[in-house]
Structure formats: structure tokens, C-alpha cells
């Protein structure tokens, strides 16, 4: 029996860990929610609405990041709420098998602020976080 070695094992693990979005024609949503003033990550609840009308609820992790797989491609709307911050929503068109990157900047006090977010599309095998200063 032949050994594949560490590099071969690492390649195998990375290859098998890639998101299933591209394989089944669905898309995925990734992003981050940060405080616009301090740039600190926020605990937030996000709602993802895809073109089929399906709604998925996601939570940010301790780094303010979130992810949702199996989203129908097309116009996808992501909104978030976080205690003490103004809610926001944005819509991005995501092609089949690709990732919509939704990066939000939240404003404290619940006041409406200028749009402080960024939405982009990338192949789901590339870096998913596009931060805006």
C-alpha cells in the first residue's frame, strides 16, 4: 500500500472540504457584520431570502462572519439585525455555483445611516471576504 504523505493528505482534505454550491448548481452567501465606528465584529442575526422565496436564518460567529449554503442563484437579499444597531438589507445577483459576499457596516443607536456595505460575487473556491474601510 502506498502512502500519500502529508502534502497529499492536505490536498485531499482541502479538495473534499470545498463547498457543495458549485456541484449542485446552487449558490452560497458569505459575509461579515462589523461596527462601522470601531470595526469590531458584531453578534447579529441574518435573514437570507433567495429567488425561490426560501428564507434561511443565520447567526454571525464571534468574528462577525456568517455563511449559508444551498441558496438558489439569482437575486438574493440578505438583511441583519443586531442589538443597538440600525438594521440593514442588501440585494445581490449571485450566479449558479458562485458565492455572494455581503459585508455590512452597522451604525449604533438605531439611526439610519448611508449605505455602509459591500456586495460582490466570486467563485466559491476563492477568498470570500472583501472588506470595505
N, C-alpha and C positions, 0 to 999 in steps of 0.2 A: 504494500500500500504506500502511495506517495504522499509526502507531507506538502501542504501548500504554503507553510511558513506564515509569519506574522503579516507581511505586506499583502499576501494573497487573501488571508482571513479578513484583514481590514477592508480590502476592496470588496469582498463578498458581503460583508456586513453593511457597508455603505450602499451597495447596489440593491440589496434587499430591503433597506430601510427607506428608500425613496418613496414619496407619496404616491398613492394609487390613482391620483387625479388623472394623469395622462393616459393610464391604461384603460380606463372605462369611459373616457370622454367627458367626465365631469371636471369641474374646476375646484380650486381651493381659495380660501381667503386667509391671509395672514396680516398681522399688523401690530401696532403698539399704541398705547394711550399714555401720554406724558402731560404733566402740569406745564402749561405754556410759560409760566414765570420761572419756576425752579428747575425745570427739565426732569423732575423726579417722576418715576413710574407711578401710575395710579391703579388702584383696585377698581375695576369697572365691570359692568355687565353690558354685553354687546348683543344686539339682535341682528341677525343676517337674514335678509329676505331675498330669495332668488326668483328668477323669472317664472318658475312653476307655481309660485305662491307659497312655497315651503318656507317656514320660519325656523331658524336654529338659534338657540341662545347659547352664548359662550361667556366665559369669565376670563379676565386677564390673570396672568401668573404674577409672581412677586416682582418681576421685571417689567410689568405693564404689557407683556406680549399676549397675543391671542391667536388662535388658529381654528379653522373649520374646514373639513374636507368633505367631498361629495356634494359640492354646490353645483346646481345646474348652471351652465355657461350662459352668458348674456348680461343684461343689466342687473347688477346686484347692488342692493342698498344695505349699508352697514350703519347702525346707529349705536350710541353708547350713552349710559347714564353712570355717573359717579357722584357719591355724596359730596355736596358742597360745590359742585361744578355745573356749568351750563351744559345741557345735553347737546349732542351734535349728530348729524347724519350726513352721509355722502353716498353717491351712486357712481359706480364704475362699470364699464363693459368689460367682461372677462371672457376671452375666447376659450373654447374647449381645451382641457388639459393644461391650462396655464393658471398662474397664481395672481390674484388681485392683492396688491399691497396697500393697506389702509393705515396711514399713520396720522393719529389725531393729536392735537394740542388743546388741552382743556383749560378753560378760564374759570377761576374761583369766583364764588359769590353768586353763581347762577345768572350772571348778566350775559346778554347776547354779545358776542364779540365777532370781529371779522373772521372769515374762514381761516382756520389755522390747521390745516391738514394737507395731506398729500396722498394721492391715489395713483398707482402705476400698475402696469402688468409686466410680468416677467415669466420666462419658462420656469416651471416649478422645481427644476433642478438647480437653479442659481440662488444666490443670496436673496432673501426675501425682505430685508428691512432697508427702506430708503428714508433716512431721517432728514427732517427739514429744520433748519435753525430759526 
